[in-house]
């Protein structure tokens, strides 16, 4: 069987690399195999627990519990120690965005997690593959049956049911090379390796932890506490873990665990009912001992840094406590657990998609460690139950303790040389117009102080645009991500992308003219530019001197403050009443500043004055949420304090000349069309949320990229 599985893996890898996305035709085969395994695994866990516990006496049950729980705690503690120590390699996340007026109307975390643990409706839990609840249901019924007299007939029936399920699992093991081939081919044929590249640090750390624990820590633990040698442990892991590792399915390990325990029991025939007790311990260990599931917590620790979303208060302590119930059930429950944790800790929703992308690689290693920990727990529990534990203190302290010490020193030594980038590191500075606008029109950029040639006042600006073939766009590069300079010194941003699209629609080129925010209306009247496109605020005061298109963005007004001073700004009432507060602003933001902070000292500048804020000469800067957030992502020493709209909301629109009615009508209709066509969402995803553009190009494959066969 081992050679068959190995051959299936090799063929699957080759098929995935050769055929690429075409391997998706194997999805039905992989799905059928997975469903067949799931069909029997939950009933097996439930009936095995009921039969195993019900067939023993209460005294024997207590003895098994006393024998097993110290090892479960020890393995769990070692895994958690390794996990949180590796987490030291991840730089500490900095908060770029803080919602001071956060709602507290959330479902209590305890109630949410109880749904995974308490078998309120066992039939629902069976239908929805909620392994922890099914395991606890089996424990409760098994313990109850343990205390019932004259239970022999019921135990016999349960034993027969288990034998039927085990027979089905053996059949599934026989056809498992087919399932292994399908799973591996799909994984290597559909996963985009470029998506994994940006998360290579997380993937490599995850795999490194799993291999270290599986092939070094757990074997050392067994060899130091039992008569087994290190080589015997590795041989046992190979026979039990290979197929689950290949398929990323923990349930497929059950027949291999049974087969190994049968061989293992023959070596201990002198101990009464050794095999029978191993069959009692197996479902218990399988249900509670899949400690490989705990390692997925590393993903939560990583995305805390990756999305610059630090834990608040006792968040990390809570995460560590949740690792215990997460070890209940199979690896498939990790998706539900991660989804739950993402929601509770308020990480971005796309975090779950990120987890699913990396799971195409990490899930296999997670399963590997889970099955190895289950087998370790079974062997240690049985040895402790029969009193044949052989603690080799010298080896335990020197080999295991020394290994963990060397591991800690190694992690600390490489911490200073590892450079880890998060999602937002240089993200916005690398964005380009050509990524979102195909073959952009020709553009001329005038430097500050060069107003260019004004339009004639006798003809409408719209007619002059069509006649001259030039769209004059007013710009200011202080409003990232709407208009700014990228790392190639090109004018880019959300508004600028719209400018290029408008120019293409009008079949003209662009001339960028610098904006003075204090005299936009006068500049439009003088014909210096046709349209202002740099996150221009639409205010009642400005409506007196200029016109606007329909607003394309509505945002909260926020404060940008030094990160070290963020606690001083959490209470809005105290901030409002502080007469010593010094706040800076640009242009029309003065209105919000005077309205909500009448006692504050004000400072006006054409751009956010970072130097004054760092020197402490300014306490805060008033801005809008998206602009401030993106700016803070590039300036991690500052944070955005959002009061949930309590200090006003802003509306961005494109500014045009007061009497340009035909131009205004044209632009508003264009904006509507851009929204309906999906252009607006595409621009928001790319420029504001910083999401990569979806590509229609198929995944690389030998068939398409090497042999150039059209697909």
N, C-alpha and C positions, 0 to 999 in steps of 0.2 A: 504493500500500500504506500509506503514511504517513497519508493522509487516512482510509482505511478503519479503521486502528487507532485514530485519534483519535475517529472516530465511535463505534467500539465502546466506547472508554473513557467517553465522555460518556453513551452509552446505559446502560452498566454502572453508572455512578454514580447515574443517575436511577432505574434499576430497583432498586438496593440501597436507596436512601432511600425509594422509594415502597412497595415490597413488604416490606422488612425481612427477617425470618427466613424468609419464604416463598421467598427466593432460594436456599435450601438445596437446592431441587429441581434446581438446575443443577450440583450436586456431581458427578454422573456425567459430565457433559460436560467439566467442568474436569479431572476425574481421568483421563478417556480421553485428553484432549489432552496432559496431563502425561506419562502413561505412553507415549504414542506418541513424544514427544520423547526420553524416557529410553531408549526402545527402541533408538534409533540413535546416541545421543550417545557412550555408552561404547565401542561398537565403532568409531565414527569416531575417537575419541581414540587408541585402541589402534592401529588399522590406519594412521592418518595418521602417527603417530609412527614406526611401523615402516617405512612406505614412505618418509617424508620423510628419515629418517636413513639408511635402508638404501640409498637411491639416490644418496647423495653419498659422496665419499671421506673418509677419516679426517682429512686435512688441512683439508678444507672444514668438517667438523664441528667441529674445534678452533677454526677461525676464527669460526664462528657463535657458539660458546660464549664466546670472548673478546669478541665484539662485543656480546653480549646481557647478560652477567651484571652489568657495572657499572651498567647502567640499571635492572635489577631491584633491585639493592641500593639505588640512589639513590631510586627510587620508594618502596620499602619503608621506607627510613629517614625520608623526608619524611612519609609517612603515620603512622609510629610517633611521630615528633616532634609532629605535630599532635594525635594522639590523647592522648598523655601530657601535653601542655600543656593541652588542654581539661580533662583530668582534674583540673587545679588548681582548677577551679570546684566540684568536689565536696568538701565538708568531709571532713576526716580521720575515719575511723571509730574509735569507741572500743569497746574490748572489754567487753561487759557480762557475758560468761560465758567462763570459762577452765577447761578440763578438765585438771587437773594430772596425772591418772592415765590419760592417753590411751594407747590401744593402738597399737602400732607394727606390727601384723600386717596390713599393706596390700600389695597388689600394687605392685611398683615402677612409678613413673610411666613410666619409659622403656619398660618392657615393654608397658604399656597402649597407649602412643601408637604403638609400632612396628606394632601391628595395623592402623593406618590407613595406614602407609607401605610396609611390606614385603609384596610380593605372594606370600605363602606359598601361597595357592591362588587363582590368577587366576579360576577359574570361580566360586568363592565371592564374590570381589570384584565380578565382573560381576553376579551375582545380587543382591548387597546394595548396589549403587551406591556402592562405595568408590572414588571417582575417584582419590585420590592413589596408591593401590596399583596401579590399572590404568595410570596415567600412568607410574609407575616401571617397570612390566612392559614397556610399550611402549618406554621409553627403553633398557632392557637389551637387548631383542630387536633394536631398531633399531640400536644400537651394534654388536651382534654381527654383524648383516647388513651393516653398513657395511664390515666387514673381510673379507667373503666375496667370492671371485671367482666369475665366471660366474653372477651373480644377476639377470640381465636378465629372464628369464622370470618369476621370482618377483615382481620389482618391477612388471612389467606386470600380473600378476594382482592385486597389492595396489592398483595404480592403478585397475583396473576396479572393484574392491570399493569403493574410496573414491568413485568416480563414482556408483555405485549408491546409496550412503548419502547423498551430496550431493543426488542427485535426490529422494530421499525427504524430505530436509530442505527442499528447495524446495517440495514439495507441502505440507508442514506449515506453511511460511511463508504459503502461499496461504490456508489455512484458519485462520491464526492470529487474525484478527479475532474469530472465533467463540470461540476459547479465551480471548482477551483480555476479551471481554464477560463470559464466565462467571466468570473469576477476579475481575474488578473488582466485578461485581454481588454475588458471595458475600462479598467483603471488606467492602463498604459496607452489606451487608444483615445481616450476622451479628455483626460486631465490636461490643462494648459500649463506647461512647465513655467511659462513666464509669469503666471499668477502666483506660483509658489516661490519664485525667485525673491520677491519683495518680502516674503515671510521666512526666508531661509534660516534666519537666526532662531526663530521659534521652532521650526521643523527639526533643525539639527540638534538643538537643546533637548527637545522632546525625545527624539530617537536615542540620543546619548544617555539620557536618564534611564530610559527603559532598558537599554542593553546593559548598562552598569548594574541596575538592580536585578534584572532577570538572570544574567549570566555570571554575576560575581557575588552580589550581596546575598540573594536567596540560596544559592548553592553553598556559600560559606556558612550560612546560618544552619542549613541542614547537616552539613558535614561536621560542624562543631557541636551539634546537639544530638546527633544520632550516630548509628554505626555505618551509615552510608558514606562513601567516599565522594569527593568532588566530581570525579569522572562518572560515577554511577548516577549522581543527580543530573548531570548534563544529559546523560543517555535517557533518563526518565523524562526530562523536559522535551527532548527531541521527539520521543514517541507520542507524547501527549499534545504538544503545542504546535507541531508543524502545520497540520491542516487548518486548525483555527486561525493561525497566523496568516496563512495564504488567503483564506476566504474572508477574514475579518469577522467571523461568526463564532462567538463563544459556545453556542449550543452544540455545535458539531464536535466539541471536545468530549461530550459525555460518554459516547461509546468507547473512546480511547482511554478516558479516565477509568471506566469500568474494566476494560481489558488489562490496563496496567495494574489496577488494584487487585485483580484476580491473580496475576502473576506475583504481585508483591505479597499477597496473603499466603501463598504457598511457601514462602520463605519463613513464615511465622505461624506454621500450623500448630506449634506447641502451645500457642496462646488461644484459649477457648473463644470461639465465635469471632475470630479476627476479621474474616471476610464479611460476616453479617454486620458487624459494627462499622466496617468501612463503608458499607452501603447506607448506613444511617448517617454517617458523617459527610458522605459525598454531597447529597442535596443541600445539607446545611452549609457546607463550605462553599458550594457553588453559588448559593443564594446570597451569602454575606461576605464572601472572601475575595471578590473580584476587585482587588485593591488597585489594579491597573486603571480602573475608572477614576481614581483619585487624581491621576496625573493630568487629566484634562483641566484641572484647576489652574495649571500652568498657563493655559490659554487665557483665562480670565486675568491673571496677573500680567500677561503680555499685552493684551489689548488695553489694559489700564494705561500702560506706557504708550502704546501705538496710537491711541486716540486722545492722548493727553487728558485722561479722565481719572484723576487720583481717587482712591478710596476715602470716604469721609468717616470720621470717628473710628469706630471699632470694626470697620468693614473687613479688614484682613482677618481679624479674630473670628468673625462670623463665618468667613469663607473657610477657615480651617475646621470649624465645628461642623460645617455642612459636608465636609469630606467624608465623614463617617457614614451618613445615610447614602451618600453617592456610591459607596462601595457595594451597596445592595443591588442585586440585579445584574443584567448583562450589559455589554458595551453599547447596545442599541439605545439604552436609556440615557446615554450621555448627551444625545441631541436634545432631549427634553430637559435634562438638567442644565445644560449650557443655555438653552433658551430661557429657562426660568431665572438663572443667575444674571443674564444680560438684561432682562426686564427689571429685576429687583435692584440691580446696581446702576440702572439707567445708562447703559452703554448704547452707542448708536445701533440702530436696528440692523445695519449691514454687517454687524459683528457676527451674526449667526451665519450669514452667507460666507464670511471669511472662514469660519470654523468648518463649514461643509467642504470648502475648497481644500483645506489642509487635511481634512479627514481622509481624503483619498489615499494619503500616505500614512498619516499618524494612526488611523484606526487599526491597522494591522498590528502595529507595535503595541498599541494599547491592549488588544486582545491577547497578544503574546504574553505580556506581563500579567494580565488577569488570570489566565489559565495556570501559569507558573506559580502564582501566589495561592491559587486554590489548591493545587497539588501539595505545595509546601505546608499549607494549613492542615490538610488532611493527614499527612504523614506525621507532623508534629503532634497533632491531637491524639492520634492513635498511639503513638509512642508514650505520650504522657499518660493516657488512660491505662495502659498496661504497665506503667512504671518502668519502662526500658529506655527512658531518656538518658543519654550519656553526655553530660555537660563537660566539655573539654575547655576548662577555664582559660588555660594558657593560649590555646588557639583562638578562642572566642575574643579574648582581649587583644591579642597581638594581631591576628589576621583580620578579624572583622573591625575591631576598634582602630587598628592601624590603617586599614583601608579607608575608613570614613575620615580619619584625620588627614591622610594624604589627599583625599578628595577635596576636603575643605581648603587645604593649602593651595591646591591646584586652581580651584575656582577663584580664590582671592588673588592669586598671582596673575591670572590672565584677565582679570576684570579691568585692569588699567589699560590693556592693549586692545581690547575689543571695542570697536566702534559700531554702535547700533543706531540705525535711523528709524524714525517713526513715520507715520503716514504723511505728515505735513512738512517734513524737512525739505526745504527748497521746492516744495510741490508747486506753489503758485508762480514762482519765478521761472519754472521750466515750461509753463503753458504757452502755446503759440496759436495765432490766428489761423494758420494753415491747417491746424488739426481739426477745426470745426467749420471752416469756410474753404471750399474747394476752389483752387485757383483764384485767390483774392485779387481784387482790382488794384490798380496802381495807386499808391498813396504818397503824398508829399507832406512832410512834417515841418512846420515853421517853429523856430525856437522862440522862447519867451522874449518879448520886446519887438517881435516882427509880426505886425497885424496883417500883413499881406495887402491885397487890393480890395477895398470895400465894394460891396454890391451897389448898384444904382438904386436910388430911392424911388424912381419913377415906375419901375416894373416889379411885379410880385416876385418874391424870392423863389417860388416854385417854378415859375416860367424861366427865370434866369438859370436855375439848376439844369433844366432840360435843354436850354439854348447853349450854355457853355460846356455842358458835360462835366461839370465839377460840383461836387457836394462839399460845402465848407462846414466842417464839424469843429465846434468849440470843445477843447479838451483840457483836463488838468490831471496830472498823474499822482494825485495824493489820495485817490479813493480806490485802493485795492479792495475787492477784485473787479470793480466796475471799470476803472481806467487806471493803468499803471504801466511801469516799465519792467519788462522781464529781464532775465539774465543776459539777453542778447541786445539789450537797450532798445527793444521794439515796443511800441505802444500797443498794449493788449488789454483785454478785459471783457466783461459782459457787455457793456455799452458799446465798446469798440467793435465787437463781433456784429452787433446790430448795425453799426455804421457801415461796415463792409457789406452786409447783406442788403441794406437799403440802397447803397451805391450800385450793387449788382442789379437790383430790381429796376433802378432808374437808368441803367446802362451808362454810368459815368464813373469818373475817378474821384478820389478823396483828397481834400486839402485840410490838414489838421491845424487849427488856429488855437493858440493858448488862451485860456479863460481867466478873467479876473472875477472871482465870485461876488465881489462887492459892486460890480457894474455889468452884470450879465444883460439886463434889460437894455441899457444904453448901447452895448456892443451889438445886440440884435437889431436895434433901431438903426444903427450906423451901417449895418450890412457887413460887419466884420466876419460873421459866420451865419450860416442858415439855421443851425440847430446845435444846442448845447447838450452834450452826451457824456457826462462825467458825474453820475450819481447826484444830479441837481435836485435839491429839495424843492418840492412844490408847496409853497406857503401862501397864506392869504395876502401877506405883504407883497410878495413877488407877483401875484396875479394882477396887481395894479399896473405893472410895467411890462409884462410879457404874458405870453400864452403857453400852455402846456398840452402835451398829449395826455391820453388817459394814463394814470399811474401804472407802472409795471412792477413796483415793489413796495410793500408796506412792512415797516420794521419798528421795533422798540428803540427808543432813545436809551443809551447806556452810558456808563462811565468807564473809562480806561484808567486803571490805577496800577502803581507798582505792586507786584505780587506780594512783596513782604508786608505791605500795608493793607491787604485785602480785608482783614478783620475789622478795620476801622470804618469800612463802608457797608457793612452788612445791615445796619439799622438805618433805614432811610430817614426816619424822623430826626435822629441825631445828626446825620449828615446835613439835612436841610437847615437845621438851626445853628450850625457851626459857622460863626462869623469869620473865623481864621482860614476857612477853606479857600484854596486858590485853584480855579478851574480854567482851562484853556478851551478855545473853540475856533471853528472855521466858519466864516460867512454867516449863513442864516441860522446856524445853531445857537446864535446869540438869543433868539426868541425863547427857546426852551430853557436856556440857562437863566435868564432873568425871571421867567415864569415860575420855575421850580426851585431855584437856588438864589432867591433875592438877596440874601445876606453874604453870598460868596464874593470874593475878589475875582475879577475876570481878566483874561489875557487872550488877545486875538493874534493869530498868525496864519500864514497861507498854508501851513502844513503842521502836523502834530510835532510839537517840540520835544523830542525824546531827550535831548541833553538837559533841558530845564527840569524834566520830570526825574531823571536819574540823579540830578544834583539836589533834589528836594525843593526846588524853587516853585514847582507846580505840584499840586496834590493829585489832580485828576484832569482828564480830558473828556469833554462831552462829545459823543459821536453816535452813529447808528450801529445796530447789532452786527450785521454781516461784515461791514467794513472794519469795525473794531475787532471782531473775532479773527478775521484773516490777518489783520495787521499783527495781532498778538501771537498768532501762530509763528510768525517770522521774528517776533520779539518776545521770547519766552520769559523775560523778566517782568512782563506786565500781564494783567488779567482783565477780562471784561466783567463788570458787575451789572447784571441785568435785573431791573426791578419790576419786570413783568408788565411794562407799559405805564407804570405809575408816574414816570417823568416824561411822558409823551410818546407819541408814535409819529414816524416820518413817512412821507410818500415821495418816492423817486419817480420822476417823469422827464421826458425830453422837452427842453425849453425851445420855443420858437417865437418869432416876432408876433406882436399883438394882433395884427390884422391879417396874418397868413392863414386865412380860413381854409383855402383850398389845400394848402400843404398840411394843415392840421387834420383835415378829413382824410387825406391820403395816408398819413402816418398812422392814424387810429385804425383804419381798415387793414393796413399792413400788420399792425400789432395783433389784431384779431386773427388774421390768417396765420401768422407765425405761431400763435397759441394753438390753433386748431390743427396745424400740421405737425406739431410736436417739436418745432424749432425752439420754442420758449423753454420747454422742459430740458431739452438737450443742452441749452446754454446754462441753465441753472445748475444742472448736474456737473457740468464741466468747470465753469468758472467760480461758482459759489460753493458747491459741496466738494469740489476737487475730485470727482469720480472719473475713472478712466472711461474713455469712449468704448462702446461695444464694437467689436469688429466682426464682419461677416466672413472673414477669411478662415477656412477650416484649419483645424489643428495640424501641425506638421506630421507627415508620414512618409515612409520610404516610397510608397506607391505613387503619391502625388508629387513630392518634392525632389525625389531622386530619379525615379523612373518616368516622371512627368506624364502619368496616366490621368486623364481628365476624370473627375469624380462628380 
